[in-house]
Amino acid sequence: MWPIKPDTDKEHGLPDPNRVKLDEIDEQIIALLNRRVEAVAEITSAATDVGEDTRALFNPSKEMELIERLQKLNTGSFPNDAIKTIFKEIFCATLSLEHPVTVAYLGPQATYTHQAALKYFSSTCKYISADSIREVFEVVESGKCSFGVVPIENSNEGAVNYTLDMFVDYNLKVYAEILLSINHHLLLKSTDGEIKKIYSHPQVIAQCRKWLERNMLGVPIFEAGSTSQAAAIAAEEKGVAAIGSELAAKIYDLNIIEKGIANVKDNVTRFLVISKEAQGSTGNDMTLIMFTAKDQPGSLYEILTPFKKQKINLTRIESRPSKKKAWDYIFFADMEGHIEDKKVKKALDDVRKHSVYLKILGSYPHMETIER
């Protein structure tokens, strides 16, 4: 760390010219950051004057486009990954002065959903831990939070049905998706001593069963409500280990005894960012819809045919009981394209004719990069 006062030339007692140069650059950075704050304040003021909701000014997809452009302009030795981290913080910190960005997530702290939220947003946003997926939907719909982050599917375990069910009860939009690589680690307070118990979420225990049988045979394994709860127990009880994330180890001051103990190494969870706001088209988008088919032969075929005619790729389709009557189902489908695209509009117009009910849950930028 640099000293507060500039170094001096030992022989002449003069300020170190290199240190002085760095100080001048740092001062310029501070001045530019404040100029950016002033520019955002002017934009926000103009938006308020015409009655625009200033929350809509927060657009992570547009910010990612800007970050990618800045990374391409970076011809020096400054790392591009750092540019992404720094500018995400600048964007959120600047906007938070005018309208704090609040993000609800399925908690507690250090869950994988929390980790996904931190990857997509920045540390300067205000994060609200929710006890359930329903609570995440509730606080976003009520306006207490601008955004919510919930899990939607895992590459090994499949869809999170409870999240799908919430779209029936709440009128919110899918704003974005996050793909997060899930890595399970064995966590312990002390690096020495015998492991007497292991705690984790039941799904995580199942995903690590092979390693546990090979290496922890005879050690009692207990279920916890979340990997974070397991980490909290391990932080308090001697000889108790937890299976959780690197973030959980950091927050609960635990040591990672063994890294990557999952049965399948390529384990990815997909999360959705939900909001009252809708996303504009980026040219590389996905759209999520829900619909119910008529109770007659061939009805589902008639609904899916328009997508084939318009050459629209359906990447995923799930069914859930409607809970209104026996054997009545609601279908959820992800497709390539944005609701503003002509062929998507045409397909959905035809789908509406053949379905009992159709609801467009939102269009969002397609996330191709897995966050690790």
Secondary structure as UniProt FT lines:
FT   TURN            10..12
FT   HELIX           17..49
FT   TURN            50..51
FT   HELIX           54..57
FT   HELIX           60..73
FT   HELIX           80..96
FT   TURN            97..98
FT   STRAND          102..106
FT   TURN            109..110
FT   HELIX           112..120
FT   TURN            123..124
FT   STRAND          126..130
FT   HELIX           133..141
FT   TURN            142..143
FT   STRAND          147..154
FT   TURN            155..157
FT   STRAND          158..159
FT   HELIX           161..169
FT   STRAND          173..181
FT   STRAND          185..188
FT   STRAND          197..200
FT   HELIX           202..207
FT   HELIX           209..215
FT   TURN            217..218
FT   STRAND          221..223
FT   HELIX           227..236
FT   TURN            238..239
FT   STRAND          240..244
FT   HELIX           246..251
FT   TURN            252..253
FT   STRAND          255..258
FT   STRAND          268..275
FT   STRAND          285..293
FT   TURN            297..298
FT   HELIX           299..309
FT   TURN            310..311
FT   STRAND          314..321
FT   TURN            326..327
FT   STRAND          329..336
FT   TURN            339..340
FT   HELIX           342..354
FT   STRAND          355..365
//
